[in-house]
Amino acid sequence: MKDWSRTQTQLTEQEITLMRRVETCEAYLTFIFAYTEQEGHNYHLVAIEEIVKAVCALQCEWLADLCHIRLEKAFITNRLQQERGIEG
């Protein structure tokens, strides 16, 4: 049971890191959109689109990782409940 708890703690730390990364992407996308509204005419449209696509791709990758971690945590919680004799 100790190993499951330790694994769950590690997954929680990874979850927090990924949530911060996703939040950071969202914040930077918001900044890019606001800046483009004001200064977009000074820059190359395709370059701006590629930058946004790259940030979105990272965000999607991290969201997928976050879903996998949350699923793994759910399985571990279920396993711990089963070991303790608690049905969920």
QUIVEN-V182965 format. One record per backbone hydrogen bond with DSSP energy under -1.0 kcal/mol. CO is the residue of the C=O (numbers start at 1). NH is the residue of the N-H. If there is no record, write none. Layout:
BEGIN
co->CO nh->NH
co->CO nh->NH
END
This chain:
BEGIN
co->1 nh->5
co->2 nh->6
co->3 nh->7
co->4 nh->8
co->5 nh->9
co->6 nh->10
co->7 nh->11
co->8 nh->12
co->9 nh->13
co->10 nh->14
co->11 nh->15
co->12 nh->16
co->13 nh->17
co->14 nh->18
co->15 nh->19
co->16 nh->20
co->17 nh->21
co->18 nh->22
co->19 nh->23
co->20 nh->24
co->21 nh->25
co->22 nh->26
co->23 nh->27
co->24 nh->28
co->25 nh->29
co->26 nh->30
co->27 nh->31
co->28 nh->32
co->29 nh->33
co->30 nh->34
co->31 nh->35
co->32 nh->36
co->33 nh->37
co->34 nh->38
co->35 nh->39
co->36 nh->40
co->39 nh->42
co->40 nh->43
co->44 nh->48
co->45 nh->49
co->46 nh->50
co->47 nh->51
co->48 nh->52
co->49 nh->53
co->50 nh->54
co->51 nh->55
co->52 nh->56
co->53 nh->57
co->54 nh->58
co->55 nh->59
co->56 nh->60
co->57 nh->61
co->58 nh->62
co->59 nh->63
co->60 nh->64
co->61 nh->65
co->62 nh->66
co->63 nh->67
co->64 nh->68
co->65 nh->69
co->66 nh->70
co->67 nh->71
co->68 nh->72
co->69 nh->73
co->70 nh->74
co->71 nh->75
co->72 nh->76
co->73 nh->77
co->74 nh->78
co->75 nh->79
co->76 nh->80
co->77 nh->81
co->78 nh->82
co->79 nh->83
co->80 nh->84
co->81 nh->86
END
